[in-house]
Amino acid sequence: MKTKVLIVDDEESIRKLLKSRMEREGYDVATASNVDEAEKAFGTNGNGIGTVVTDLKMPGRDGFALMKSLKEKNAYTKYIVITGHGEKEAAVQSVKYGATDYLEKPFDLEEFVHTVKRCQREYALQSENQDLVARLEARIERTEPKVDAHTWYTSKSDAMAKANEWITVLKRESARADAEEPSVLILGESGTGKEGFARQVQAASRRSKGPWVAVNCANFNEQLLESELFGHEKGAFTGANATKRGLFEIAKGGTLFLDEIGEMDVKLQAKLLRVLQEKTFRRVGGTADIETDVRVVAATNVNLQEKVAKGAFREDLYHRLSRVVMEVPPLRARTTDIVPMAKFFANQAFEARGKHFPGFTPDSETAIQNYAWPGNVREMQNVIERVALVHVGTTPITPSNLTIPTGKAGQVIGFPTGGRANLSVVQGGGGTPTTGTTGTTPTNPNPATNGTTETGSYMEMKKQWVDAFEKEYLVNTLTRHDGNVSAAAREAKLDRSNFLRLLRRHGVKAQDFRKVGADEEIARAA
């Protein structure tokens, strides 16, 4: 859904004209004839208004007063000022007040539409950035990391290591690396659990009680990532309305995990190298050196040596990061991990939904063990979470409850071929949908449609099924588009930023749905 536009002008004809034109572009448009009405429409925090279009000269308080008033309520709203012919000085002054742009009467309507769209895009980007920052800062943990599906071997490794020799090796290497606390570079395919192992590095170090801060370098462009890592001073750039601490400050005394380090811009790599060497940095727009005490753990699923050879990654930074290199093997190479890990994930997923995990049948364990898991740990987690969402009762999980390929062409466990319904089936890891044909009725894992129910209030049950539908829709849409978020969002008729928010809310990772060998640029864009 597009953010709103507020048009403020004392001339009714202009308000109606601009409102009609922007509504044709699909925007929700509010209007006001003066500052008082505009303040009421804006509310206490903007009411979802991304851009305010305002005339400068109005009876009573003018456009300057309006901008000053509204900026105190929401610092990220964009402003387009309309000035009279020949009022260049006023237009320049409006920019100093914080206007993003100005239009001089008479102006071309198409130019007006273009300007509003640009402001809306800037607002959406800043809003999404702030949402990401909030989520990143919420992940800071000053106590021992909580146990979750991504970090099960951080807190459970002692118990799990008895059955998992790979985890035993990884923990031993992790503890050994802590003597001088060098930077650590973790290599591995997408979905292998590199972040979980990075947490293992921290848990085995003297920083185990310090902050844990993680950031995915592929989620930001160069400018935004620089601001995230090092912070910025007030006024450093447009929209920098207050001084902000960077992650190197927030993570002081702990660990900063830089995921997908291979996607970092070369210019920013130089600044990162300086921090690792000098243990100091400057905020964007700042002049003071700030000391940092952070251990950097980086991860990548690309060959950095090849990037170095192509000039896409600094050789000196690579050597600095790779003093300790640890490779997390794909799940298919950790045969003793597969079934125990599936059981752990299942216990977590069922418990999170207030259910008891009834166990797997021997046939299910065989199917889980024999599957290659191209999406690795993350794919397994998604498969298990889907089972936990829809399973009812105390009967053990059978192969028909799972959604993984059986090895037979065109057949997926959990949705037998010959089904009466035309079902779109997710194979995980970017597989293609498989559809049933006519014949016997397929096993339907959805208790809402097979006659079984769970107890609970109407609102509780409604939320459960809405969440299940949303996640299923996201997974199926990403599968059809091989993990391309932009294409999936277009099919869903959602803004890309809203689609990404849904993915984050439901813990769905777009990269899990890439086909093997898919174009890396598409994967990064997703």
C-alpha positions as CSV (number, residue, x, y, z in Angstrom):
1,M,0.0,0.0,0.0
2,K,1.4,3.4,-1.0
3,T,2.0,6.0,1.7
4,K,-0.3,9.0,1.8
5,V,0.1,12.4,0.3
6,L,-1.1,15.6,2.0
7,I,-1.9,18.7,-0.2
8,V,-2.2,22.0,1.6
9,D,-3.4,25.0,-0.4
10,D,-5.9,27.7,0.3
11,E,-7.3,27.5,-3.2
12,E,-9.9,24.8,-3.5
13,S,-9.4,24.4,-7.3
14,I,-5.7,23.6,-6.9
15,R,-6.4,21.2,-4.1
16,K,-9.0,19.3,-6.2
17,L,-6.8,19.3,-9.3
18,L,-3.7,17.9,-7.5
19,K,-5.7,15.4,-5.5
20,S,-7.4,14.1,-8.6
21,R,-4.1,13.7,-10.5
22,M,-2.4,11.8,-7.6
23,E,-5.4,9.6,-7.0
24,R,-5.1,8.5,-10.6
25,E,-1.6,7.3,-9.7
26,G,-3.0,5.2,-7.0
27,Y,-2.2,7.3,-4.0
28,D,-4.3,8.0,-0.9
29,V,-4.5,11.8,-0.9
30,A,-5.7,14.1,2.0
31,T,-6.2,17.9,1.6
32,A,-6.2,20.9,3.9
33,S,-6.9,24.6,3.2
34,N,-4.7,25.9,6.0
35,V,-2.0,25.0,8.6
36,D,-4.6,24.1,11.3
37,E,-6.3,21.6,9.1
38,A,-3.0,20.2,7.9
39,E,-1.9,19.7,11.5
40,K,-5.1,17.8,12.3
41,A,-4.7,15.6,9.2
42,F,-1.1,14.9,10.1
43,G,-1.9,13.8,13.6
44,T,0.8,13.2,16.2
45,N,3.1,11.1,14.1
46,G,2.2,11.7,10.4
47,N,-0.7,9.2,10.0
48,G,1.3,7.4,7.3
49,I,1.8,10.6,5.2
50,G,5.0,10.4,3.3
51,T,4.9,13.7,1.4
52,V,3.4,17.1,2.2
53,V,2.7,19.4,-0.8
54,T,2.2,22.9,0.5
55,D,1.7,26.4,-0.8
56,L,4.0,28.9,0.9
57,K,1.6,31.9,1.1
58,M,-1.6,31.1,2.9
59,P,-3.9,33.1,5.2
60,G,-2.7,33.0,8.8
61,R,0.3,30.8,9.3
62,D,2.3,30.1,6.1
63,G,4.1,27.1,4.7
64,F,7.3,27.7,6.7
65,A,5.3,27.5,9.9
66,L,3.7,24.3,8.7
67,M,7.0,22.6,7.9
68,K,8.4,23.6,11.3
69,S,5.3,22.2,13.1
70,L,5.1,18.9,11.3
71,K,8.8,18.2,11.4
72,E,8.6,18.0,15.2
73,K,6.1,15.2,14.8
74,N,7.8,13.1,12.1
75,A,11.3,13.9,10.9
76,Y,11.2,11.7,7.8
77,T,8.2,13.2,6.0
78,K,9.2,14.9,2.7
79,Y,8.0,18.4,1.7
80,I,7.3,20.0,-1.7
81,V,6.8,23.7,-1.6
82,I,4.7,25.6,-4.2
83,T,5.8,29.1,-4.8
84,G,4.5,32.0,-7.0
85,H,6.2,33.1,-10.2
86,G,9.5,34.9,-9.5
87,E,9.7,33.9,-5.8
88,K,13.1,32.3,-6.1
89,E,14.3,33.6,-2.8
90,A,11.4,32.1,-1.0
91,A,12.0,28.8,-2.7
92,V,15.6,28.7,-1.7
93,Q,14.6,29.6,1.9
94,S,12.1,26.7,1.9
95,V,14.9,24.3,1.1
96,K,16.8,25.6,4.1
97,Y,13.7,24.9,6.2
98,G,13.9,21.3,5.0
99,A,11.8,21.2,1.8
100,T,12.9,18.3,-0.5
101,D,12.0,20.3,-3.6
102,Y,9.9,23.2,-4.8
103,L,7.7,24.0,-7.8
104,E,7.1,27.4,-9.3
105,K,3.6,28.3,-10.5
106,P,2.5,27.6,-13.1
107,F,4.0,24.1,-13.1
108,D,3.5,21.1,-15.4
109,L,1.4,18.4,-13.8
110,E,3.6,15.6,-15.0
111,E,6.6,17.3,-13.4
112,F,4.5,17.5,-10.2
113,V,3.7,13.8,-10.3
114,H,7.4,12.9,-10.9
115,T,8.5,15.1,-8.0
116,V,5.9,13.5,-5.6
117,K,6.9,10.0,-6.6
118,R,10.5,10.7,-6.0
119,C,9.7,12.1,-2.5
120,Q,7.6,9.1,-1.8
121,R,10.4,6.7,-2.8
122,E,12.9,8.6,-0.5
123,Y,10.4,8.4,2.3
124,A,9.8,4.7,1.9
125,L,13.6,4.1,1.8
126,Q,14.2,6.0,5.0
127,S,11.2,4.4,6.7
128,E,12.5,0.9,5.7
129,N,16.0,1.9,6.9
130,Q,14.6,3.0,10.3
131,D,12.7,-0.3,10.6
132,L,15.8,-2.3,9.8
133,V,17.8,-0.2,12.4
134,A,15.2,-0.9,15.0
135,R,15.3,-4.6,14.3
136,L,19.1,-4.7,14.4
137,E,19.3,-2.8,17.7
138,A,16.6,-5.1,19.1
139,R,18.9,-8.0,18.4
140,I,21.6,-6.7,20.7
141,E,22.0,-9.1,23.6
142,R,23.9,-8.2,26.7
143,T,23.2,-11.6,28.3
144,E,23.9,-15.1,27.0
145,P,22.2,-15.5,23.6
146,K,18.7,-17.1,23.7
147,V,18.2,-20.5,22.2
148,D,16.4,-20.4,18.9
149,A,16.3,-22.4,15.7
150,H,19.2,-20.4,14.2
151,T,21.5,-20.7,17.2
152,W,20.7,-24.1,18.6
153,Y,24.3,-25.2,18.7
154,T,25.3,-22.1,20.7
155,S,23.6,-23.2,23.9
156,K,22.8,-26.8,23.2
157,S,26.2,-27.8,21.7
158,D,27.3,-29.9,24.7
159,A,24.3,-32.2,24.4
160,M,24.2,-32.2,20.7
161,A,27.9,-32.7,20.2
162,K,27.7,-36.3,21.4
163,A,25.8,-37.2,18.3
164,N,27.3,-34.6,15.9
165,E,31.0,-34.8,15.3
166,W,30.8,-31.8,13.0
167,I,29.6,-29.6,15.8
168,T,32.4,-31.0,18.0
169,V,35.0,-29.9,15.4
170,L,33.4,-26.5,15.0
171,K,33.3,-25.8,18.7
172,R,36.9,-26.8,19.2
173,E,38.1,-24.6,16.4
174,S,36.0,-21.8,17.7
175,A,37.5,-22.0,21.2
176,R,41.0,-22.2,19.7
177,A,40.5,-19.0,17.7
178,D,39.8,-17.0,20.8
179,A,43.4,-16.8,22.2
180,E,44.2,-13.5,20.5
181,E,40.7,-12.6,19.3
182,P,41.5,-12.2,15.7
183,S,38.8,-11.4,13.2
184,V,37.1,-14.6,11.9
185,L,35.9,-15.3,8.4
186,I,33.2,-17.9,8.1
187,L,32.6,-19.6,4.7
188,G,29.6,-21.7,3.7
189,E,26.7,-22.1,1.4
190,S,23.5,-20.1,1.9
191,G,21.5,-21.5,4.7
192,T,24.2,-23.5,6.4
193,G,23.9,-21.6,9.7
194,K,26.9,-19.3,9.5
195,E,25.3,-16.8,11.9
196,G,24.7,-19.6,14.4
197,F,28.3,-20.6,14.2
198,A,29.3,-16.9,14.6
199,R,27.4,-16.9,17.8
200,Q,29.3,-20.0,18.8
201,V,32.5,-18.1,18.3
202,Q,31.2,-15.4,20.7
203,A,29.9,-17.9,23.2
204,A,33.4,-19.6,23.4
205,S,35.1,-16.2,24.0
206,R,35.5,-13.8,26.8
207,R,33.0,-11.6,25.1
208,S,30.2,-14.1,25.7
209,K,28.4,-11.7,28.0
210,G,28.9,-8.7,25.7
211,P,26.5,-7.4,23.0
212,W,25.8,-9.4,19.9
213,V,25.1,-7.2,16.8
214,A,24.5,-8.6,13.4
215,V,24.0,-6.8,10.0
216,N,23.6,-8.1,6.5
217,C,25.8,-6.0,4.2
218,A,23.6,-6.9,1.2
219,N,20.6,-5.1,2.7
220,F,22.1,-1.6,2.3
221,N,23.7,0.5,-0.3
222,E,27.1,2.1,0.4
223,Q,25.8,5.2,2.0
224,L,23.2,3.5,4.3
225,L,25.6,0.8,5.3
226,E,28.3,3.4,6.2
227,S,25.8,5.2,8.4
228,E,24.7,1.9,10.0
229,L,28.2,0.8,10.8
230,F,29.8,4.1,11.9
231,G,26.8,6.3,12.8
232,H,26.4,9.9,11.7
233,E,26.4,13.4,13.1
234,K,23.4,15.6,13.0
235,G,23.2,17.4,9.6
236,A,25.7,15.1,7.9
237,F,23.3,14.5,5.1
238,T,19.6,15.2,4.2
239,G,17.4,13.5,6.7
240,A,20.2,13.3,9.4
241,N,18.1,15.2,11.9
242,A,19.9,13.8,15.0
243,T,23.2,12.3,15.9
244,K,23.1,8.5,15.6
245,R,25.4,5.8,17.1
246,G,26.7,3.2,14.7
247,L,26.9,-0.5,15.2
248,F,30.6,-0.3,16.1
249,E,29.6,1.8,19.1
250,I,26.6,-0.3,20.0
251,A,28.6,-3.5,19.9
252,K,31.4,-2.2,22.2
253,G,32.7,-5.1,24.3
254,G,31.0,-7.7,22.2
255,T,30.9,-9.1,18.6
256,L,29.8,-7.4,15.4
257,F,28.7,-10.0,12.8
258,L,29.0,-8.8,9.2
259,D,27.0,-11.2,7.1
260,E,27.5,-11.3,3.3
261,I,30.7,-9.3,3.6
262,G,31.4,-9.9,-0.1
263,E,28.6,-7.5,-1.0
264,M,30.2,-4.5,0.7
265,D,31.3,-1.7,-1.6
266,V,35.0,-1.4,-2.2
267,K,35.1,2.2,-0.9
268,L,33.5,1.2,2.4
269,Q,35.9,-1.7,2.7
270,A,38.8,0.8,3.0
271,K,37.1,2.4,6.0
272,L,36.4,-1.0,7.6
273,L,40.1,-2.0,7.2
274,R,41.1,1.2,9.0
275,V,38.8,0.3,11.9
276,L,40.3,-3.2,12.2
277,Q,43.8,-1.8,12.1
278,E,43.5,1.4,14.2
279,K,40.6,0.4,16.4
280,T,39.1,3.9,15.8
281,F,36.6,5.4,13.4
282,R,34.7,8.6,12.7
283,R,31.0,9.0,12.3
284,V,29.7,10.2,9.0
285,G,30.1,13.9,9.0
286,G,32.2,13.8,12.2
287,T,35.8,14.9,12.9
288,A,36.4,13.2,16.2
289,D,38.1,9.7,16.4
290,I,36.0,7.2,18.4
291,E,37.7,4.2,20.0
292,T,36.1,0.8,19.5
293,D,36.5,-2.5,21.2
294,V,34.7,-5.0,19.0
295,R,35.5,-8.4,17.6
296,V,34.5,-8.6,13.9
297,V,33.2,-11.9,12.6
298,A,32.4,-11.9,8.9
299,A,30.6,-14.4,6.7
300,T,30.1,-15.0,3.0
301,N,28.8,-17.6,0.6
302,V,30.9,-16.3,-2.3
303,N,34.6,-16.9,-3.2
304,L,36.4,-13.8,-1.9
305,Q,39.6,-14.8,-3.5
306,E,38.0,-14.6,-6.9
307,K,36.6,-11.2,-6.0
308,V,40.1,-10.1,-5.0
309,A,41.4,-11.2,-8.3
310,K,38.7,-9.2,-10.1
311,G,39.3,-6.1,-8.0
312,A,35.9,-6.3,-6.4
313,F,37.3,-7.0,-2.9
314,R,40.4,-5.5,-1.3
315,E,43.2,-7.9,-0.9
316,D,44.5,-6.2,2.3
317,L,41.0,-6.5,3.9
318,Y,40.7,-10.1,2.9
319,H,44.0,-11.0,4.6
320,R,43.0,-9.0,7.7
321,L,39.7,-10.9,7.9
322,S,41.0,-14.3,7.0
323,R,43.5,-14.8,9.8
324,V,41.1,-17.4,11.0
325,V,39.0,-19.1,8.3
326,M,36.3,-21.5,9.3
327,E,34.1,-23.3,6.8
328,V,30.6,-24.5,7.8
329,P,29.9,-27.6,5.7
330,P,26.6,-28.0,3.9
331,L,24.0,-30.1,5.7
332,R,24.3,-32.9,3.1
333,A,27.9,-33.4,4.3
334,R,26.9,-33.6,8.0
335,T,25.0,-36.8,7.9
336,T,25.0,-37.4,11.6
337,D,23.5,-34.0,12.2
338,I,20.4,-34.2,9.9
339,V,17.9,-36.2,12.0
340,P,18.9,-34.8,15.4
341,M,18.7,-31.3,14.0
342,A,15.3,-31.9,12.5
343,K,14.1,-33.1,15.9
344,F,15.5,-30.1,17.6
345,F,13.9,-27.7,15.2
346,A,10.6,-29.6,15.5
347,N,10.6,-29.4,19.3
348,Q,11.3,-25.6,19.1
349,A,8.6,-25.0,16.4
350,F,5.9,-27.1,18.2
351,E,6.7,-25.6,21.6
352,A,6.5,-22.0,20.2
353,R,2.9,-22.8,19.1
354,G,1.9,-24.4,22.4
355,K,1.9,-27.9,21.0
356,H,3.7,-31.1,21.8
357,F,6.1,-32.6,19.2
358,P,4.9,-36.2,18.7
359,G,8.1,-37.3,17.0
360,F,8.8,-38.6,13.5
361,T,8.0,-42.1,12.2
362,P,10.9,-44.2,11.0
363,D,9.9,-43.6,7.4
364,S,9.9,-39.8,8.0
365,E,13.4,-40.0,9.5
366,T,14.6,-42.0,6.5
367,A,13.1,-39.4,4.1
368,I,14.7,-36.5,6.1
369,Q,18.0,-38.3,6.2
370,N,18.1,-39.1,2.5
371,Y,17.1,-35.7,1.2
372,A,20.0,-33.5,0.0
373,W,18.7,-30.3,1.6
374,P,20.0,-27.9,-1.1
375,G,18.8,-25.0,1.1
376,N,20.7,-26.4,4.1
377,V,19.7,-25.7,7.7
378,R,17.4,-22.8,6.7
379,E,15.4,-25.0,4.3
380,M,15.1,-27.6,7.0
381,Q,13.8,-25.1,9.5
382,N,11.2,-23.8,7.0
383,V,10.0,-27.4,6.3
384,I,9.7,-28.2,10.0
385,E,7.9,-24.9,10.8
386,R,5.4,-25.6,8.1
387,V,4.7,-29.0,9.7
388,A,4.3,-27.4,13.1
389,L,1.9,-24.9,11.7
390,V,-0.6,-27.4,10.4
391,H,-0.1,-30.6,12.4
392,V,-2.9,-31.5,14.8
393,G,-3.1,-34.3,17.3
394,T,-0.6,-36.7,18.9
395,T,0.2,-39.0,16.0
396,P,3.8,-39.0,14.9
397,I,4.9,-37.0,11.8
398,T,4.6,-39.2,8.7
399,P,6.2,-38.7,5.3
400,S,2.8,-37.4,4.0
401,N,3.1,-34.5,6.5
402,L,6.4,-33.3,5.0
403,T,7.0,-31.2,1.9
404,I,10.3,-32.4,0.6
405,P,11.1,-34.2,-2.7
406,T,11.1,-38.0,-2.6
407,G,13.7,-38.4,-5.3
408,K,11.0,-39.5,-7.9
409,A,10.5,-37.1,-10.7
410,G,7.5,-34.8,-10.2
411,Q,6.7,-36.2,-6.7
412,V,6.9,-34.3,-3.4
413,I,6.3,-35.9,0.0
414,G,3.2,-34.5,1.6
415,F,1.4,-33.9,-1.7
416,P,1.0,-37.2,-3.6
417,T,0.6,-37.1,-7.3
418,G,-2.8,-38.0,-8.6
419,G,-4.5,-35.5,-6.2
420,R,-7.9,-34.1,-7.1
421,A,-6.9,-30.5,-6.4
422,N,-4.4,-28.5,-8.4
423,L,-1.9,-27.8,-5.6
424,S,1.1,-25.6,-5.8
425,V,3.9,-27.3,-3.8
426,V,7.0,-25.8,-2.3
427,Q,10.1,-28.0,-2.6
428,G,12.3,-25.6,-0.7
429,G,15.6,-24.2,-1.7
430,G,14.1,-22.6,-4.8
431,G,12.5,-25.7,-6.3
432,T,9.7,-25.3,-8.9
433,P,6.1,-25.8,-8.0
434,T,4.6,-29.3,-8.5
435,T,1.0,-29.6,-9.3
436,G,-1.3,-32.6,-8.7
437,T,-3.5,-34.2,-11.4
438,T,-6.9,-35.8,-11.1
439,G,-7.4,-39.0,-9.2
440,T,-7.5,-39.8,-5.5
441,T,-7.9,-37.1,-2.9
442,P,-4.5,-35.8,-1.7
443,T,-3.5,-35.7,1.9
444,N,-4.4,-32.2,3.1
445,P,-2.2,-31.0,6.0
446,N,-4.5,-28.0,6.7
447,P,-6.7,-28.7,9.7
448,A,-8.9,-25.9,8.7
449,T,-10.1,-27.8,5.6
450,N,-10.0,-31.4,6.7
451,G,-12.6,-31.3,9.4
452,T,-10.3,-31.1,12.4
453,T,-10.0,-28.1,14.7
454,E,-8.0,-26.8,17.7
455,T,-9.4,-25.2,20.8
456,G,-9.0,-21.5,21.3
457,S,-10.7,-18.2,21.1
458,Y,-12.0,-16.9,17.8
459,M,-9.3,-14.2,17.6
460,E,-6.5,-16.6,18.5
461,M,-7.6,-19.1,15.9
462,K,-8.1,-16.4,13.3
463,K,-4.6,-15.0,13.9
464,Q,-3.1,-18.5,13.7
465,W,-4.7,-19.2,10.3
466,V,-4.0,-15.7,8.9
467,D,-0.4,-16.1,9.8
468,A,-0.3,-19.6,8.3
469,F,-1.9,-18.3,5.1
470,E,0.5,-15.3,4.8
471,K,3.6,-17.5,5.2
472,E,2.3,-20.1,2.8
473,Y,1.5,-17.4,0.2
474,L,4.9,-15.9,0.6
475,V,6.7,-19.2,0.2
476,N,4.7,-20.2,-2.9
477,T,5.1,-16.8,-4.5
478,L,8.9,-16.8,-3.9
479,T,9.1,-20.3,-5.2
480,R,7.4,-19.4,-8.5
481,H,9.9,-16.5,-9.0
482,D,13.0,-18.4,-7.8
483,G,13.5,-16.0,-4.8
484,N,13.3,-12.8,-6.8
485,V,11.6,-10.4,-4.3
486,S,10.8,-7.7,-6.9
487,A,9.0,-10.2,-9.2
488,A,7.2,-11.8,-6.3
489,A,6.0,-8.4,-5.0
490,R,4.7,-7.4,-8.4
491,E,2.6,-10.6,-8.5
492,A,1.3,-9.9,-5.0
493,K,0.6,-6.3,-6.0
494,L,2.5,-5.0,-3.0
495,D,5.2,-2.5,-2.7
496,R,8.6,-4.2,-2.5
497,S,9.2,-2.7,1.0
498,N,5.9,-4.1,2.3
499,F,6.7,-7.5,0.8
500,L,10.0,-7.4,2.6
501,R,8.4,-6.6,5.9
502,L,6.1,-9.6,5.5
503,L,9.1,-11.8,4.8
504,R,10.8,-10.5,7.9
505,R,7.7,-10.9,10.0
506,H,7.4,-14.6,9.1
507,G,11.1,-15.4,9.0
508,V,11.0,-16.3,5.3
509,K,14.4,-15.9,3.5
510,A,14.2,-15.2,-0.2
511,Q,17.6,-16.7,-0.9
512,D,16.3,-20.1,0.2
513,F,14.2,-20.2,-3.0
514,R,17.0,-19.6,-5.5
515,K,17.7,-22.2,-8.1
516,V,21.1,-23.7,-8.0
517,G,23.3,-21.4,-10.2
518,A,20.7,-18.6,-10.2
519,D,22.1,-15.2,-11.1
520,E,23.8,-13.7,-8.1
521,E,22.5,-10.2,-8.8
522,I,18.9,-11.5,-8.5
523,A,19.8,-13.2,-5.3
524,R,21.3,-10.1,-3.9
525,A,18.4,-7.9,-5.0
526,A,16.0,-10.4,-3.2
